[in-house]
Amino acid sequence: MAKTAGAKRSSLSRTILIAVLLVIVGLAALAWFNRGPIQGYTTAATTYSARVACSCRFVAGRDLEDCAKDKLAGMEMVSLSENPEAQSVTASIPFVNTAIATN
């Protein structure tokens, strides 16, 4: 009887693994087919964020953390970093897009 329970668990584990893999493949295919719009939105988000944060930081003289509050709704994934020597701000969405604005 113990072998039957073990076989059922193994079958269930295999089924769950296959379902998870199918979901991952499905999401990857969805991202691939929508890569044009995704690239457009991420380019707009990073470029806008870099420009606004650079002006905020080096023209208005505010801290970068304070400037990050000026991001629009939906831009939560955009991260900001600064280079004080070059007076530039880099906005990036990890593994997708990066933009640099210079004062």
Secondary structure by P-SEA (a helix, b strand, c coil): caaaaaaaaaaaaaaaaaaaaaaaaaaaaaaaaaaaaaaaaaaaaaaaaaaaaaaaaccccccaaaaaaacccccccbbbbbbccccbbbbbccccbbbbbcc
